């Protein structure tokens, strides 16, 4: 038996993949081969990044990585996408804030068409059809869910249910709930004004960013949002540095005081 890709001579008829290049050897496996894929919504790219068979792509915030994700919540070398045995796999490189596929934290696993790969604030869609192909719209992404109103009773049992519409639920309510219940986790905020994340440990907000703002100023900007959505992307204690040292309730009271003053100034 001979590998059609690298030409290696293979004596073992039971092997399904070439031991040299990992190419499938059996006709039925070759028929389902993914030789090219696309990672869409990658920051800094016009539309997508093309992934080629036999290649490996490291993603991270370091400029030397293959796919640069410029954000402090992304590790220098965060995750790797690589072609192996006819399909692409994603591997977390022990990143502090984890790698998520369809909102589930993963260490290693295969990618299938429509998967949403989430790293830091970035949600990227994995596709096996070239953008513009008539089949492109036939596969729905895996994380499309109806927007829900925040329900503290549900959150107590299912942290992943903590998501909602900022037009219906103010973030102050979310932060107060987490404080009163000593909750930890990472809340992602998406709006037309920008994308951000809030990191809470035992009820206290310890770090945050929103666009280019960090810390208390980021919290202030997010609290002022009237549209957008929020999602609890992790209920684990964050490992990022603590840069917000003031008590959460005191922080929120000060932010609301400043916002009230700003409204009065606008009205005068």
N, C-alpha and C positions, 0 to 999 in steps of 0.2 A: 504494500500500500504506500502511496506517495501523497504528501501534502500538496494541495493545489496552490498554496500560497508561497511556501518557502522551498518546496521541492525535497524536503527531508524524506528519507526512506524509513518506513515504519514497519517493523516485523510483527508487532503485537496487534493482531486483528481485533482485539477487544477494546482497544483505546478509542475514545470518542473525540479526543482533541489531540492535536499535534503537540508533543512534549517540547518542541522548540519554539513555535510561535503562537500556540494556543488555538490555532485555527480548527474549526470543526472538521471531522474527517468523513462523517457519514452524510449521505445525500439528504436524508430527512432533516438533519441538523443544519446543513448549509442552506436549505430552503427558508429557514427562519432566521438566518444570519442578519444581524444589524451591523452593517459595515460603515454606517455614517449616522450621526445624530446631531441635534442642535440644542444648545442651551440658550433660551430666550430671556429677555429682560435683564441682561447682564449690564451692570453700570459701566458707562464709558464706551459701550459698543452701540452701533447704530440700531441693530435689531436683534442680532443673535451671534453666538460663537459656534462655529462648526467643530464637531468632534469627529476625529477620524479613527478608523480601526487600527488596532495595534499601538495606539498612542495613550499616554498618561498625562493628565492635566492637574496641576496643583493649584488650588484656590486659596487666597489669603490676602492680607492687607499689605504684605511686603511687595515692593515693586518688582522683585525678581520672580514672583510667581507667574504661572501661565495665565491665570485669570485673576486680576487684581480686584479686590473688594475693599475699597477705601473707607474703613470705619473702625473706630477703636474697639468695638465689641467683637471684631473679627480677629482671630489669631494670625500671627505672621504667616504660618503655613497651617491652614485651617482644615482643609479636606482635599481629597484627591478623587477625580473621576478617571477611570481607566478601562480600556477595552480588554476583555478577557473571555476567551472561549465563545466568541460570537455575540457578546452583548456588553453593555457598559455597566460598570459597578461604581458605587460611591463609597468612600472610606473616610471616616472621621480620623483626623491626625491628632487625637487627644486634645482637641480644642477646648478651652475653658468653658465656652458658652454653648458647645455642642453643635451638631449638624442635624437638621430635621428634614424628613421627607414626608410630605402630606401631614405636617404638624406632629409627627412622631419622631422622637430622637432616635437616631440610628448610629451604629458603629461601623457596619459594613452591610451592603446589600445591593441587589440588582436594581436598575432603573427601568421603568416601563413608560411607554408613551403617555404623556399627560401628567406625570409626577411633578409636584412642586417641591423644589429644593430650597430650603430656607437656611441662610447663614447670616447671622446678625440681623440687620434690618432688610436684607435683600431676599425677595422671593423670585426664584428663577424657574422657568418651566422647561422640562426636558421633553423634546419631541423627536420622533424618528422620521417624520416627514418634513421635507424642505419647506420653509415658509413660502407661501404662494401656491403650494400644491393644492389642488382641488379637494384633497382629503384632509387638509390642514384643520378645518373646523369640525371634523367629524368626531374627534375625541375630546370629551370635556375634561377640564383639569380636575384633579382629585379633591381640591379643598373648597369647592364651591358649595356654600351652605347659606341658608337663609339667615339674614341678620336677626339676632335675638336681643331682646331687652335684658339688661343685667338682672339676674335673680339670685340674691344672696343665699337663699335656701338651697337652690340647685348647686351653687358654687361650693357649698359646704361639703357636698358629697362628690361632685365632679368638677375639679378645677378647670378642665378644658371647656366647661360651659360658660366660663367668664368671658363673654364677648358681647359687643353691642354697638349701637349707633350713638355717636356723640351728640346727635341732634336730640336724642331722647334721654341720655344719661350723661351727666357731667362727670369729669374725671375726679373731681373733689369727692363725690360720693364713693367712687371706687377706692380711692386712697384712704378715706375714713373707715370704710369697711375693713380693709386690709389691716389698718392700724388697730382697730378695736378687736380684731380676731387674731392678731399676731401672725398674719399670713406672710409667707415669702413667695417670691416669684418674679417673673419678667413680663411686663406688659408692653406690647407693641402698639404704637399709635400710627395710623395712616390717614392722611388728610391731603387736601389740595395744597395746603401751605407747607407740607413737608412730612417726613417720616421720623419717628423717634422711638425710644424705648425707655422704660422706667424700671429700675431694679430695687426691689424691696427685700429686706431681711428682717424676719420676726416683726413685721408690721411697719418698720421704719424705712423710708425711702433713703437709699444710700448713694445712688448715682442715677444719672439720666442724661440723655442727649436728645436734641430735636433740631434737625438740620445741622447747622454749625454751632448751635448753642449747647452748652453742657451745664450740669449741676442745677442750681436753683433757678437760673434764668430759663433753662429748658423746661422745667416744671411750670414756671409762670406762663410760658408761651403755650404749652399744651393745655393747661387749665382754661385758657381763654378761647380754645377752639369751639366752634359751634357746629361744625360738620366734620364728618370722617367716621372712623370706626376704631375700636380697640379690641385687642385679643390678648388673653393670657397665653403666651407661647411656651411657658415653662413654670411649673410650680416648685422648682428646686431652689435652694438658696443660691443666689448669684455669687460668683467668685471674683467679680470685678472690684477695683479699688473703691473704698468709701471716700467720697469727696463732699457729700452733704452730711454735715455733723449736727445740724439743728434738728430738734424734734419735729416729726412730720406734722403734727397738729399746729405747732407754732409756725411752721413754714407755710402751711395752707392759710392760716389766719392772716399772716403778713401779706401773702399774695393777694388775697381777697380785699384786704385794706387798700393795697396799692391800686387794684383795679377799680375800686369804688372812687378813689381820689381822681383817677384818670377820667372816669365818667363825669364826675362833677366839673372837672376842668374843661371837658369838651362841651358841657352844657352851659358854662358861664360865658 
